[in-house]
C-alpha cells in the first residue's frame, strides 16, 4: 500500500514538472499537491506551524551553547 502511494506521488510530481516547464509565467506554476488529491494528502498539515515559539527558543539556546563550546576550543 505504501509503495503504491509513493508511486502516485512520483506520477504527480513528474506531471507538475512537465506542466511547470511549459508555463509562461512563474505565477502559473502548479504545486504537485494542487494537481489532483491523493489519500495521503490529509497528513500534509499545510499552514500549520512546525514548532512552537518555546520549542524554537529551546533549540536556539542549544545551538548557541554548542557555538560557545566550539569557540572555547
N, CA, C and O atoms as a Maestro MAE file, in Angstrom:
{
 s_m_m2io_version
 :::
 2.0.0
}

f_m_ct {
 s_m_title
 :::
 protein
 m_atom[292] {
  # First column is atom index #
  i_m_mmod_type
  r_m_x_coord
  r_m_y_coord
  r_m_z_coord
  i_m_residue_number
  s_m_chain_name
  s_m_pdb_residue_name
  s_m_pdb_atom_name
  i_m_atomic_number
  :::
  1 25 0.817 -1.194 0.000 1 A "UNK " " N  " 7
  2 3 0.000 0.000 0.000 1 A "UNK " " CA " 6
  3 2 0.863 1.260 0.000 1 A "UNK " " C  " 6
  4 15 0.589 2.207 -0.738 1 A "UNK " " O  " 8
  5 25 1.901 1.267 0.828 2 A "UNK " " N  " 7
  6 3 2.776 2.438 0.894 2 A "UNK " " CA " 6
  7 2 3.511 2.624 -0.428 2 A "UNK " " C  " 6
  8 15 3.693 3.750 -0.891 2 A "UNK " " O  " 8
  9 25 3.928 1.522 -1.028 3 A "UNK " " N  " 7
  10 3 4.631 1.613 -2.307 3 A "UNK " " CA " 6
  11 2 3.727 2.221 -3.380 3 A "UNK " " C  " 6
  12 15 4.183 3.018 -4.199 3 A "UNK " " O  " 8
  13 25 2.460 1.851 -3.375 4 A "UNK " " N  " 7
  14 3 1.517 2.402 -4.336 4 A "UNK " " CA " 6
  15 2 1.353 3.908 -4.120 4 A "UNK " " C  " 6
  16 15 1.281 4.666 -5.087 4 A "UNK " " O  " 8
  17 25 1.294 4.339 -2.874 5 A "UNK " " N  " 7
  18 3 1.191 5.772 -2.576 5 A "UNK " " CA " 6
  19 2 2.414 6.521 -3.075 5 A "UNK " " C  " 6
  20 15 2.298 7.618 -3.623 5 A "UNK " " O  " 8
  21 25 3.579 5.933 -2.886 6 A "UNK " " N  " 7
  22 3 4.816 6.578 -3.335 6 A "UNK " " CA " 6
  23 2 4.844 6.685 -4.856 6 A "UNK " " C  " 6
  24 15 5.283 7.698 -5.401 6 A "UNK " " O  " 8
  25 25 4.382 5.651 -5.536 7 A "UNK " " N  " 7
  26 3 4.341 5.698 -6.997 7 A "UNK " " CA " 6
  27 2 3.394 6.793 -7.495 7 A "UNK " " C  " 6
  28 15 3.697 7.479 -8.471 7 A "UNK " " O  " 8
  29 25 2.246 6.956 -6.823 8 A "UNK " " N  " 7
  30 3 1.336 8.019 -7.210 8 A "UNK " " CA " 6
  31 2 1.934 9.387 -6.929 8 A "UNK " " C  " 6
  32 15 1.718 10.327 -7.694 8 A "UNK " " O  " 8
  33 25 2.680 9.508 -5.847 9 A "UNK " " N  " 7
  34 3 3.371 10.769 -5.558 9 A "UNK " " CA " 6
  35 2 4.366 11.087 -6.673 9 A "UNK " " C  " 6
  36 15 4.485 12.240 -7.090 9 A "UNK " " O  " 8
  37 25 5.070 10.080 -7.150 10 A "UNK " " N  " 7
  38 3 6.035 10.282 -8.238 10 A "UNK " " CA " 6
  39 2 5.334 10.729 -9.513 10 A "UNK " " C  " 6
  40 15 5.811 11.632 -10.201 10 A "UNK " " O  " 8
  41 25 4.202 10.103 -9.834 11 A "UNK " " N  " 7
  42 3 3.447 10.475 -11.024 11 A "UNK " " CA " 6
  43 2 2.997 11.925 -10.923 11 A "UNK " " C  " 6
  44 15 3.112 12.688 -11.882 11 A "UNK " " O  " 8
  45 25 2.494 12.293 -9.774 12 A "UNK " " N  " 7
  46 3 2.002 13.661 -9.575 12 A "UNK " " CA " 6
  47 2 3.150 14.658 -9.664 12 A "UNK " " C  " 6
  48 15 2.992 15.730 -10.248 12 A "UNK " " O  " 8
  49 25 4.299 14.320 -9.094 13 A "UNK " " N  " 7
  50 3 5.460 15.199 -9.142 13 A "UNK " " CA " 6
  51 2 5.955 15.386 -10.579 13 A "UNK " " C  " 6
  52 15 6.243 16.506 -11.002 13 A "UNK " " O  " 8
  53 25 6.050 14.293 -11.318 14 A "UNK " " N  " 7
  54 3 6.500 14.387 -12.708 14 A "UNK " " CA " 6
  55 2 5.512 15.182 -13.561 14 A "UNK " " C  " 6
  56 15 5.923 15.969 -14.415 14 A "UNK " " O  " 8
  57 25 4.227 14.984 -13.336 15 A "UNK " " N  " 7
  58 3 3.219 15.738 -14.085 15 A "UNK " " CA " 6
  59 2 3.347 17.232 -13.796 15 A "UNK " " C  " 6
  60 15 3.241 18.053 -14.707 15 A "UNK " " O  " 8
  61 25 3.571 17.582 -12.546 16 A "UNK " " N  " 7
  62 3 3.723 19.003 -12.225 16 A "UNK " " CA " 6
  63 2 4.986 19.580 -12.846 16 A "UNK " " C  " 6
  64 15 5.005 20.741 -13.255 16 A "UNK " " O  " 8
  65 25 6.039 18.776 -12.918 17 A "UNK " " N  " 7
  66 3 7.266 19.246 -13.571 17 A "UNK " " CA " 6
  67 2 7.015 19.519 -15.052 17 A "UNK " " C  " 6
  68 15 7.456 20.540 -15.579 17 A "UNK " " O  " 8
  69 25 6.310 18.613 -15.721 18 A "UNK " " N  " 7
  70 3 6.011 18.815 -17.141 18 A "UNK " " CA " 6
  71 2 5.149 20.059 -17.361 18 A "UNK " " C  " 6
  72 15 5.367 20.807 -18.315 18 A "UNK " " O  " 8
  73 25 4.194 20.274 -16.500 19 A "UNK " " N  " 7
  74 3 3.347 21.463 -16.620 19 A "UNK " " CA " 6
  75 2 4.170 22.721 -16.370 19 A "UNK " " C  " 6
  76 15 4.053 23.694 -17.115 19 A "UNK " " O  " 8
  77 25 4.997 22.711 -15.333 20 A "UNK " " N  " 7
  78 3 5.744 23.908 -14.948 20 A "UNK " " CA " 6
  79 2 6.834 24.271 -15.942 20 A "UNK " " C  " 6
  80 15 7.212 25.439 -16.037 20 A "UNK " " O  " 8
  81 25 7.345 23.303 -16.679 21 A "UNK " " N  " 7
  82 3 8.355 23.609 -17.702 21 A "UNK " " CA " 6
  83 2 7.734 24.412 -18.833 21 A "UNK " " C  " 6
  84 15 8.406 25.225 -19.468 21 A "UNK " " O  " 8
  85 25 6.470 24.185 -19.079 22 A "UNK " " N  " 7
  86 3 5.819 24.803 -20.230 22 A "UNK " " CA " 6
  87 2 4.981 26.038 -19.904 22 A "UNK " " C  " 6
  88 15 4.271 26.532 -20.780 22 A "UNK " " O  " 8
  89 25 5.038 26.553 -18.675 23 A "UNK " " N  " 7
  90 3 4.265 27.751 -18.365 23 A "UNK " " CA " 6
  91 2 5.045 28.996 -18.754 23 A "UNK " " C  " 6
  92 15 6.276 28.995 -18.782 23 A "UNK " " O  " 8
  93 25 4.310 30.049 -19.052 24 A "UNK " " N  " 7
  94 3 4.940 31.291 -19.461 24 A "UNK " " CA " 6
  95 2 5.367 32.154 -18.294 24 A "UNK " " C  " 6
  96 15 6.398 32.822 -18.355 24 A "UNK " " O  " 8
  97 25 4.575 32.143 -17.225 25 A "UNK " " N  " 7
  98 3 4.853 32.995 -16.074 25 A "UNK " " CA " 6
  99 2 5.004 32.134 -14.827 25 A "UNK " " C  " 6
  100 15 4.413 31.060 -14.716 25 A "UNK " " O  " 8
  101 25 5.800 32.627 -13.900 26 A "UNK " " N  " 7
  102 3 6.025 31.885 -12.664 26 A "UNK " " CA " 6
  103 2 4.737 31.758 -11.850 26 A "UNK " " C  " 6
  104 15 4.560 30.788 -11.113 26 A "UNK " " O  " 8
  105 25 3.853 32.723 -11.981 27 A "UNK " " N  " 7
  106 3 2.599 32.681 -11.239 27 A "UNK " " CA " 6
  107 2 1.689 31.554 -11.716 27 A "UNK " " C  " 6
  108 15 0.765 31.163 -11.004 27 A "UNK " " O  " 8
  109 25 1.940 31.029 -12.913 28 A "UNK " " N  " 7
  110 3 1.119 29.951 -13.453 28 A "UNK " " CA " 6
  111 2 1.610 28.568 -13.026 28 A "UNK " " C  " 6
  112 15 0.972 27.560 -13.332 28 A "UNK " " O  " 8
  113 25 2.724 28.519 -12.330 29 A "UNK " " N  " 7
  114 3 3.274 27.227 -11.915 29 A "UNK " " CA " 6
  115 2 2.334 26.533 -10.933 29 A "UNK " " C  " 6
  116 15 1.629 27.184 -10.162 29 A "UNK " " O  " 8
  117 25 2.337 25.206 -10.974 30 A "UNK " " N  " 7
  118 3 1.434 24.395 -10.170 30 A "UNK " " CA " 6
  119 2 2.242 23.555 -9.192 30 A "UNK " " C  " 6
  120 15 3.257 22.962 -9.559 30 A "UNK " " O  " 8
  121 25 1.789 23.510 -7.952 31 A "UNK " " N  " 7
  122 3 2.417 22.622 -6.976 31 A "UNK " " CA " 6
  123 2 1.835 21.226 -7.148 31 A "UNK " " C  " 6
  124 15 0.666 21.086 -7.506 31 A "UNK " " O  " 8
  125 25 2.635 20.189 -6.898 32 A "UNK " " N  " 7
  126 3 2.152 18.821 -7.114 32 A "UNK " " CA " 6
  127 2 0.862 18.495 -6.363 32 A "UNK " " C  " 6
  128 15 -0.004 17.810 -6.907 32 A "UNK " " O  " 8
  129 25 0.721 18.963 -5.147 33 A "UNK " " N  " 7
  130 3 -0.485 18.609 -4.384 33 A "UNK " " CA " 6
  131 2 -1.729 19.348 -4.869 33 A "UNK " " C  " 6
  132 15 -2.837 19.033 -4.436 33 A "UNK " " O  " 8
  133 25 -1.565 20.324 -5.757 34 A "UNK " " N  " 7
  134 3 -2.714 21.042 -6.307 34 A "UNK " " CA " 6
  135 2 -3.239 20.392 -7.592 34 A "UNK " " C  " 6
  136 15 -4.330 20.736 -8.046 34 A "UNK " " O  " 8
  137 25 -2.493 19.470 -8.180 35 A "UNK " " N  " 7
  138 3 -2.928 18.834 -9.427 35 A "UNK " " CA " 6
  139 2 -4.143 17.948 -9.221 35 A "UNK " " C  " 6
  140 15 -5.194 18.170 -9.823 35 A "UNK " " O  " 8
  141 25 -3.996 16.950 -8.373 36 A "UNK " " N  " 7
  142 3 -5.119 16.074 -8.038 36 A "UNK " " CA " 6
  143 2 -4.883 15.515 -6.653 36 A "UNK " " C  " 6
  144 15 -3.745 15.237 -6.276 36 A "UNK " " O  " 8
  145 25 -5.963 15.349 -5.887 37 A "UNK " " N  " 7
  146 3 -5.806 14.903 -4.498 37 A "UNK " " CA " 6
  147 2 -5.466 13.417 -4.404 37 A "UNK " " C  " 6
  148 15 -5.926 12.607 -5.208 37 A "UNK " " O  " 8
  149 25 -4.662 13.083 -3.418 38 A "UNK " " N  " 7
  150 3 -4.335 11.699 -3.088 38 A "UNK " " CA " 6
  151 2 -4.762 11.439 -1.646 38 A "UNK " " C  " 6
  152 15 -4.858 12.376 -0.853 38 A "UNK " " O  " 8
  153 25 -5.016 10.190 -1.301 39 A "UNK " " N  " 7
  154 3 -5.472 9.894 0.069 39 A "UNK " " CA " 6
  155 2 -4.495 10.357 1.153 39 A "UNK " " C  " 6
  156 15 -4.925 10.727 2.245 39 A "UNK " " O  " 8
  157 25 -3.209 10.342 0.875 40 A "UNK " " N  " 7
  158 3 -2.232 10.724 1.900 40 A "UNK " " CA " 6
  159 2 -2.104 12.230 2.065 40 A "UNK " " C  " 6
  160 15 -1.340 12.683 2.918 40 A "UNK " " O  " 8
  161 25 -2.821 13.015 1.285 41 A "UNK " " N  " 7
  162 3 -2.759 14.471 1.404 41 A "UNK " " CA " 6
  163 2 -3.332 14.981 2.725 41 A "UNK " " C  " 6
  164 15 -2.998 16.089 3.145 41 A "UNK " " O  " 8
  165 25 -4.169 14.216 3.375 42 A "UNK " " N  " 7
  166 3 -4.743 14.663 4.640 42 A "UNK " " CA " 6
  167 2 -3.678 14.762 5.731 42 A "UNK " " C  " 6
  168 15 -3.900 15.422 6.747 42 A "UNK " " O  " 8
  169 25 -2.539 14.125 5.541 43 A "UNK " " N  " 7
  170 3 -1.468 14.142 6.536 43 A "UNK " " CA " 6
  171 2 -0.456 15.260 6.312 43 A "UNK " " C  " 6
  172 15 0.494 15.383 7.086 43 A "UNK " " O  " 8
  173 25 -0.631 16.081 5.273 44 A "UNK " " N  " 7
  174 3 0.340 17.128 4.959 44 A "UNK " " CA " 6
  175 2 0.338 18.260 5.978 44 A "UNK " " C  " 6
  176 15 1.395 18.820 6.269 44 A "UNK " " O  " 8
  177 25 -0.811 18.608 6.521 45 A "UNK " " N  " 7
  178 3 -0.951 19.678 7.503 45 A "UNK " " CA " 6
  179 2 -0.368 20.998 7.000 45 A "UNK " " C  " 6
  180 15 0.502 21.586 7.642 45 A "UNK " " O  " 8
  181 25 -0.845 21.446 5.871 46 A "UNK " " N  " 7
  182 3 -0.379 22.705 5.276 46 A "UNK " " CA " 6
  183 2 -0.821 23.889 6.131 46 A "UNK " " C  " 6
  184 15 -1.940 23.909 6.643 46 A "UNK " " O  " 8
  185 25 0.067 24.877 6.281 47 A "UNK " " N  " 7
  186 3 -0.252 26.085 7.011 47 A "UNK " " CA " 6
  187 2 -0.110 25.983 8.515 47 A "UNK " " C  " 6
  188 15 -0.206 26.994 9.211 47 A "UNK " " O  " 8
  189 25 0.111 24.809 9.023 48 A "UNK " " N  " 7
  190 3 0.254 24.620 10.462 48 A "UNK " " CA " 6
  191 2 1.717 24.858 10.842 48 A "UNK " " C  " 6
  192 15 2.611 24.335 10.178 48 A "UNK " " O  " 8
  193 25 1.980 25.635 11.895 49 A "UNK " " N  " 7
  194 3 3.371 25.860 12.286 49 A "UNK " " CA " 6
  195 2 4.046 24.553 12.689 49 A "UNK " " C  " 6
  196 15 3.433 23.700 13.331 49 A "UNK " " O  " 8
  197 25 5.293 24.406 12.312 50 A "UNK " " N  " 7
  198 3 6.009 23.161 12.579 50 A "UNK " " CA " 6
  199 2 6.505 23.074 14.012 50 A "UNK " " C  " 6
  200 15 6.721 21.978 14.531 50 A "UNK " " O  " 8
  201 25 6.684 24.211 14.649 51 A "UNK " " N  " 7
  202 3 7.116 24.203 16.049 51 A "UNK " " CA " 6
  203 2 6.536 25.428 16.756 51 A "UNK " " C  " 6
  204 15 6.118 26.397 16.123 51 A "UNK " " O  " 8
  205 25 6.523 25.353 18.063 52 A "UNK " " N  " 7
  206 3 6.036 26.486 18.849 52 A "UNK " " CA " 6
  207 2 7.195 27.440 19.125 52 A "UNK " " C  " 6
  208 15 8.355 27.108 18.880 52 A "UNK " " O  " 8
  209 25 6.880 28.601 19.627 53 A "UNK " " N  " 7
  210 3 7.918 29.586 19.945 53 A "UNK " " CA " 6
  211 2 8.829 29.050 21.048 53 A "UNK " " C  " 6
  212 15 10.037 29.282 21.022 53 A "UNK " " O  " 8
  213 25 8.254 28.334 22.018 54 A "UNK " " N  " 7
  214 3 9.061 27.764 23.103 54 A "UNK " " CA " 6
  215 2 10.032 26.711 22.579 54 A "UNK " " C  " 6
  216 15 11.183 26.653 23.013 54 A "UNK " " O  " 8
  217 25 9.571 25.878 21.646 55 A "UNK " " N  " 7
  218 3 10.454 24.879 21.057 55 A "UNK " " CA " 6
  219 2 11.586 25.548 20.283 55 A "UNK " " C  " 6
  220 15 12.729 25.093 20.328 55 A "UNK " " O  " 8
  221 25 11.264 26.632 19.573 56 A "UNK " " N  " 7
  222 3 12.288 27.346 18.824 56 A "UNK " " CA " 6
  223 2 13.319 27.959 19.768 56 A "UNK " " C  " 6
  224 15 14.521 27.860 19.522 56 A "UNK " " O  " 8
  225 25 12.864 28.582 20.832 57 A "UNK " " N  " 7
  226 3 13.776 29.201 21.793 57 A "UNK " " CA " 6
  227 2 14.686 28.155 22.438 57 A "UNK " " C  " 6
  228 15 15.876 28.410 22.624 57 A "UNK " " O  " 8
  229 25 14.144 26.977 22.784 58 A "UNK " " N  " 7
  230 3 14.946 25.901 23.364 58 A "UNK " " CA " 6
  231 2 15.999 25.420 22.366 58 A "UNK " " C  " 6
  232 15 17.145 25.173 22.740 58 A "UNK " " O  " 8
  233 25 15.613 25.290 21.108 59 A "UNK " " N  " 7
  234 3 16.563 24.866 20.076 59 A "UNK " " CA " 6
  235 2 17.651 25.910 19.882 59 A "UNK " " C  " 6
  236 15 18.828 25.574 19.756 59 A "UNK " " O  " 8
  237 25 17.252 27.182 19.859 60 A "UNK " " N  " 7
  238 3 18.231 28.262 19.680 60 A "UNK " " CA " 6
  239 2 19.229 28.284 20.837 60 A "UNK " " C  " 6
  240 15 20.419 28.512 20.622 60 A "UNK " " O  " 8
  241 25 18.758 28.052 22.052 61 A "UNK " " N  " 7
  242 3 19.653 28.018 23.209 61 A "UNK " " CA " 6
  243 2 20.653 26.874 23.091 61 A "UNK " " C  " 6
  244 15 21.825 27.031 23.432 61 A "UNK " " O  " 8
  245 25 20.191 25.729 22.612 62 A "UNK " " N  " 7
  246 3 21.106 24.588 22.420 62 A "UNK " " CA " 6
  247 2 22.165 24.898 21.370 62 A "UNK " " C  " 6
  248 15 23.338 24.571 21.551 62 A "UNK " " O  " 8
  249 25 21.752 25.527 20.273 63 A "UNK " " N  " 7
  250 3 22.701 25.872 19.210 63 A "UNK " " CA " 6
  251 2 23.706 26.893 19.712 63 A "UNK " " C  " 6
  252 15 24.901 26.770 19.443 63 A "UNK " " O  " 8
  253 25 23.234 27.905 20.442 64 A "UNK " " N  " 7
  254 3 24.136 28.917 20.990 64 A "UNK " " CA " 6
  255 2 25.135 28.295 21.966 64 A "UNK " " C  " 6
  256 15 26.298 28.697 22.002 64 A "UNK " " O  " 8
  257 25 24.687 27.315 22.756 65 A "UNK " " N  " 7
  258 3 25.585 26.646 23.695 65 A "UNK " " CA " 6
  259 2 26.648 25.859 22.944 65 A "UNK " " C  " 6
  260 15 27.812 25.853 23.346 65 A "UNK " " O  " 8
  261 25 26.271 25.207 21.877 66 A "UNK " " N  " 7
  262 3 27.241 24.452 21.079 66 A "UNK " " CA " 6
  263 2 28.230 25.398 20.420 66 A "UNK " " C  " 6
  264 15 29.427 25.112 20.378 66 A "UNK " " O  " 8
  265 25 27.741 26.531 19.899 67 A "UNK " " N  " 7
  266 3 28.628 27.517 19.280 67 A "UNK " " CA " 6
  267 2 29.607 28.065 20.308 67 A "UNK " " C  " 6
  268 15 30.786 28.241 20.002 67 A "UNK " " O  " 8
  269 25 29.141 28.336 21.515 68 A "UNK " " N  " 7
  270 3 30.026 28.856 22.565 68 A "UNK " " CA " 6
  271 2 31.076 27.808 22.946 68 A "UNK " " C  " 6
  272 15 32.230 28.142 23.216 68 A "UNK " " O  " 8
  273 25 30.669 26.564 22.962 69 A "UNK " " N  " 7
  274 3 31.588 25.455 23.291 69 A "UNK " " CA " 6
  275 2 32.671 25.344 22.217 69 A "UNK " " C  " 6
  276 15 33.839 25.132 22.542 69 A "UNK " " O  " 8
  277 25 32.303 25.482 20.962 70 A "UNK " " N  " 7
  278 3 33.275 25.401 19.876 70 A "UNK " " CA " 6
  279 2 34.219 26.606 19.885 70 A "UNK " " C  " 6
  280 15 35.390 26.488 19.522 70 A "UNK " " O  " 8
  281 25 33.707 27.748 20.296 71 A "UNK " " N  " 7
  282 3 34.508 28.955 20.344 71 A "UNK " " CA " 6
  283 2 35.622 28.885 21.389 71 A "UNK " " C  " 6
  284 15 36.662 29.523 21.226 71 A "UNK " " O  " 8
  285 25 35.409 28.109 22.469 72 A "UNK " " N  " 7
  286 3 36.414 27.972 23.512 72 A "UNK " " CA " 6
  287 2 37.597 27.132 23.065 72 A "UNK " " C  " 6
  288 15 38.748 27.430 23.386 72 A "UNK " " O  " 8
  289 25 37.296 26.072 22.315 73 A "UNK " " N  " 7
  290 3 38.316 25.098 21.955 73 A "UNK " " CA " 6
  291 2 39.082 25.500 20.794 73 A "UNK " " C  " 6
  292 15 39.983 24.777 20.368 73 A "UNK " " O  " 8
  :::
 }
 m_bond[291] {
  # First column is bond index #
  i_m_from
  i_m_to
  i_m_order
  :::
  1 1 2 1
  2 2 3 1
  3 3 4 2
  4 3 5 1
  5 5 6 1
  6 6 7 1
  7 7 8 2
  8 7 9 1
  9 9 10 1
  10 10 11 1
  11 11 12 2
  12 11 13 1
  13 13 14 1
  14 14 15 1
  15 15 16 2
  16 15 17 1
  17 17 18 1
  18 18 19 1
  19 19 20 2
  20 19 21 1
  21 21 22 1
  22 22 23 1
  23 23 24 2
  24 23 25 1
  25 25 26 1
  26 26 27 1
  27 27 28 2
  28 27 29 1
  29 29 30 1
  30 30 31 1
  31 31 32 2
  32 31 33 1
  33 33 34 1
  34 34 35 1
  35 35 36 2
  36 35 37 1
  37 37 38 1
  38 38 39 1
  39 39 40 2
  40 39 41 1
  41 41 42 1
  42 42 43 1
  43 43 44 2
  44 43 45 1
  45 45 46 1
  46 46 47 1
  47 47 48 2
  48 47 49 1
  49 49 50 1
  50 50 51 1
  51 51 52 2
  52 51 53 1
  53 53 54 1
  54 54 55 1
  55 55 56 2
  56 55 57 1
  57 57 58 1
  58 58 59 1
  59 59 60 2
  60 59 61 1
  61 61 62 1
  62 62 63 1
  63 63 64 2
  64 63 65 1
  65 65 66 1
  66 66 67 1
  67 67 68 2
  68 67 69 1
  69 69 70 1
  70 70 71 1
  71 71 72 2
  72 71 73 1
  73 73 74 1
  74 74 75 1
  75 75 76 2
  76 75 77 1
  77 77 78 1
  78 78 79 1
  79 79 80 2
  80 79 81 1
  81 81 82 1
  82 82 83 1
  83 83 84 2
  84 83 85 1
  85 85 86 1
  86 86 87 1
  87 87 88 2
  88 87 89 1
  89 89 90 1
  90 90 91 1
  91 91 92 2
  92 91 93 1
  93 93 94 1
  94 94 95 1
  95 95 96 2
  96 95 97 1
  97 97 98 1
  98 98 99 1
  99 99 100 2
  100 99 101 1
  101 101 102 1
  102 102 103 1
  103 103 104 2
  104 103 105 1
  105 105 106 1
  106 106 107 1
  107 107 108 2
  108 107 109 1
  109 109 110 1
  110 110 111 1
  111 111 112 2
  112 111 113 1
  113 113 114 1
  114 114 115 1
  115 115 116 2
  116 115 117 1
  117 117 118 1
  118 118 119 1
  119 119 120 2
  120 119 121 1
  121 121 122 1
  122 122 123 1
  123 123 124 2
  124 123 125 1
  125 125 126 1
  126 126 127 1
  127 127 128 2
  128 127 129 1
  129 129 130 1
  130 130 131 1
  131 131 132 2
  132 131 133 1
  133 133 134 1
  134 134 135 1
  135 135 136 2
  136 135 137 1
  137 137 138 1
  138 138 139 1
  139 139 140 2
  140 139 141 1
  141 141 142 1
  142 142 143 1
  143 143 144 2
  144 143 145 1
  145 145 146 1
  146 146 147 1
  147 147 148 2
  148 147 149 1
  149 149 150 1
  150 150 151 1
  151 151 152 2
  152 151 153 1
  153 153 154 1
  154 154 155 1
  155 155 156 2
  156 155 157 1
  157 157 158 1
  158 158 159 1
  159 159 160 2
  160 159 161 1
  161 161 162 1
  162 162 163 1
  163 163 164 2
  164 163 165 1
  165 165 166 1
  166 166 167 1
  167 167 168 2
  168 167 169 1
  169 169 170 1
  170 170 171 1
  171 171 172 2
  172 171 173 1
  173 173 174 1
  174 174 175 1
  175 175 176 2
  176 175 177 1
  177 177 178 1
  178 178 179 1
  179 179 180 2
  180 179 181 1
  181 181 182 1
  182 182 183 1
  183 183 184 2
  184 183 185 1
  185 185 186 1
  186 186 187 1
  187 187 188 2
  188 187 189 1
  189 189 190 1
  190 190 191 1
  191 191 192 2
  192 191 193 1
  193 193 194 1
  194 194 195 1
  195 195 196 2
  196 195 197 1
  197 197 198 1
  198 198 199 1
  199 199 200 2
  200 199 201 1
  201 201 202 1
  202 202 203 1
  203 203 204 2
  204 203 205 1
  205 205 206 1
  206 206 207 1
  207 207 208 2
  208 207 209 1
  209 209 210 1
  210 210 211 1
  211 211 212 2
  212 211 213 1
  213 213 214 1
  214 214 215 1
  215 215 216 2
  216 215 217 1
  217 217 218 1
  218 218 219 1
  219 219 220 2
  220 219 221 1
  221 221 222 1
  222 222 223 1
  223 223 224 2
  224 223 225 1
  225 225 226 1
  226 226 227 1
  227 227 228 2
  228 227 229 1
  229 229 230 1
  230 230 231 1
  231 231 232 2
  232 231 233 1
  233 233 234 1
  234 234 235 1
  235 235 236 2
  236 235 237 1
  237 237 238 1
  238 238 239 1
  239 239 240 2
  240 239 241 1
  241 241 242 1
  242 242 243 1
  243 243 244 2
  244 243 245 1
  245 245 246 1
  246 246 247 1
  247 247 248 2
  248 247 249 1
  249 249 250 1
  250 250 251 1
  251 251 252 2
  252 251 253 1
  253 253 254 1
  254 254 255 1
  255 255 256 2
  256 255 257 1
  257 257 258 1
  258 258 259 1
  259 259 260 2
  260 259 261 1
  261 261 262 1
  262 262 263 1
  263 263 264 2
  264 263 265 1
  265 265 266 1
  266 266 267 1
  267 267 268 2
  268 267 269 1
  269 269 270 1
  270 270 271 1
  271 271 272 2
  272 271 273 1
  273 273 274 1
  274 274 275 1
  275 275 276 2
  276 275 277 1
  277 277 278 1
  278 278 279 1
  279 279 280 2
  280 279 281 1
  281 281 282 1
  282 282 283 1
  283 283 284 2
  284 283 285 1
  285 285 286 1
  286 286 287 1
  287 287 288 2
  288 287 289 1
  289 289 290 1
  290 290 291 1
  291 291 292 2
  :::
 }
}
